[in-house]
Amino acid sequence: MFKTLGKATKFSVLAIWLVFTIFPLYWMFLTSIRPVREVTKKFYYPHANSTLDSYRTLFNQYAFGTYIRNSFIVSFAASAFVIFIGMLGAYALARYKFKGKSQIMLVFLVTQMIPGLIALAPLYLLLSKVHLLNTLIALIFCYVGGMVPFATIMLRGFLQRIPPELDEAALIDGCNRFTALFRVVFPVALPGIAATFIFAFVQCWNELFLAMVLIDSDANKTFPVAERSFVGAYYIEWGGLAASVMIGIIPTVVMFGLMSKFMISGLSAGIVKG
């Protein structure tokens, strides 16, 4: 009896949590298909006069296709660089013993506690002097620099679970350290790499502040910056904003769905041993 009651309570709590999670997305979808004159009216299911005009407006008037492309280029490139650099650092921290190793880990952790706003002014001046302002390359460099410490710590926790005998066997067969890392360790560490890549991609995709400060031209705007165009001083275009949000979550939802197994196993492995 108590076992059945416990299961019922668990499923009830999960059902309530699911409703609170899904309902905002459902309401956002309803807002995106409402006619402009009815956008503030309350109804809880699609009506016969529902329309896709808000979605058409995104690509016909606001060139959201360009903004999505920019966000994808920046997010994918930055995440790939983060994985490459993070793997090298994580491998060194997981396999080698050297003086100052603990201090390096401490510095990596401390950097995650410092607000990025502190470095905004010198970063802006630096990018201005090297003529990288208003370019996607500037965003990629900034995102990589901000996420490499966390990625290194996360990947180190996963690499520590891989037996070092694999590396030694590869070295005996004639591989050097670099080749052993990417031909032997990399495939085994794929779940942790996938989890780290997803985290980095989502962070880059959703980042607003740096993109808003460093990018000025419409041709190089990213998706989150473009979404701000629907919020004015005296008016919010709810239909367009809701439609852009619904489109913006598609890449991350698809990526989580395709790599959910890697995500769960990778995060679990990184947490168990650090």
Secondary structure in CASP SS format (residue, H / E / C, confidence):
PFRMAT SS
TARGET T0000
AUTHOR 0000-0000-0000
METHOD secondary structure of the structure
MODEL  1
M C 1.00
F H 1.00
K H 1.00
T H 1.00
L H 1.00
G H 1.00
K H 1.00
A H 1.00
T H 1.00
K H 1.00
F H 1.00
S H 1.00
V H 1.00
L H 1.00
A H 1.00
I H 1.00
W H 1.00
L H 1.00
V H 1.00
F H 1.00
T H 1.00
I H 1.00
F H 1.00
P H 1.00
L H 1.00
Y H 1.00
W H 1.00
M H 1.00
F H 1.00
L H 1.00
T H 1.00
S H 1.00
I C 1.00
R C 1.00
P C 1.00
V H 1.00
R H 1.00
E H 1.00
V C 1.00
T C 1.00
K C 1.00
K C 1.00
F C 1.00
Y C 1.00
Y C 1.00
P C 1.00
H C 1.00
A C 1.00
N C 1.00
S C 1.00
T C 1.00
L C 1.00
D H 1.00
S H 1.00
Y H 1.00
R H 1.00
T H 1.00
L H 1.00
F H 1.00
N H 1.00
Q C 1.00
Y C 1.00
A C 1.00
F H 1.00
G H 1.00
T H 1.00
Y H 1.00
I H 1.00
R H 1.00
N H 1.00
S H 1.00
F H 1.00
I H 1.00
V H 1.00
S H 1.00
F H 1.00
A H 1.00
A H 1.00
S H 1.00
A H 1.00
F H 1.00
V H 1.00
I H 1.00
F H 1.00
I H 1.00
G H 1.00
M H 1.00
L H 1.00
G H 1.00
A H 1.00
Y H 1.00
A H 1.00
L H 1.00
A H 1.00
R H 1.00
Y C 1.00
K C 1.00
F C 1.00
K C 1.00
G C 1.00
K H 1.00
S H 1.00
Q H 1.00
I H 1.00
M H 1.00
L H 1.00
V H 1.00
F H 1.00
L H 1.00
V H 1.00
T H 1.00
Q C 1.00
M C 1.00
I C 1.00
P C 1.00
G H 1.00
L H 1.00
I H 1.00
A H 1.00
L H 1.00
A H 1.00
P H 1.00
L H 1.00
Y H 1.00
L H 1.00
L H 1.00
L H 1.00
S H 1.00
K H 1.00
V C 1.00
H C 1.00
L C 1.00
L C 1.00
N C 1.00
T C 1.00
L H 1.00
I H 1.00
A H 1.00
L H 1.00
I H 1.00
F H 1.00
C H 1.00
Y H 1.00
V H 1.00
G H 1.00
G H 1.00
M H 1.00
V H 1.00
P H 1.00
F H 1.00
A H 1.00
T H 1.00
I H 1.00
M H 1.00
L H 1.00
R H 1.00
G H 1.00
F H 1.00
L H 1.00
Q C 1.00
R C 1.00
I C 1.00
P C 1.00
P C 1.00
E H 1.00
L H 1.00
D H 1.00
E H 1.00
A H 1.00
A H 1.00
L H 1.00
I H 1.00
D C 1.00
G C 1.00
C C 1.00
N C 1.00
R H 1.00
F H 1.00
T H 1.00
A H 1.00
L H 1.00
F H 1.00
R H 1.00
V H 1.00
V H 1.00
F H 1.00
P H 1.00
V H 1.00
A C 1.00
L H 1.00
P H 1.00
G H 1.00
I H 1.00
A H 1.00
A H 1.00
T H 1.00
F H 1.00
I H 1.00
F H 1.00
A H 1.00
F H 1.00
V H 1.00
Q H 1.00
C H 1.00
W H 1.00
N H 1.00
E C 1.00
L C 1.00
F H 1.00
L H 1.00
A H 1.00
M H 1.00
V H 1.00
L H 1.00
I C 1.00
D C 1.00
S C 1.00
D H 1.00
A H 1.00
N H 1.00
K C 1.00
T C 1.00
F H 1.00
P H 1.00
V H 1.00
A H 1.00
E H 1.00
R H 1.00
S H 1.00
F H 1.00
V E 1.00
G C 1.00
A C 1.00
Y C 1.00
Y C 1.00
I E 1.00
E C 1.00
W H 1.00
G H 1.00
G H 1.00
L H 1.00
A H 1.00
A H 1.00
S H 1.00
V H 1.00
M H 1.00
I H 1.00
G H 1.00
I C 1.00
I H 1.00
P H 1.00
T H 1.00
V H 1.00
V H 1.00
M H 1.00
F H 1.00
G H 1.00
L H 1.00
M C 1.00
S H 1.00
K H 1.00
F H 1.00
M H 1.00
I H 1.00
S H 1.00
G H 1.00
L H 1.00
S H 1.00
A H 1.00
G H 1.00
I H 1.00
V H 1.00
K C 1.00
G C 1.00
END
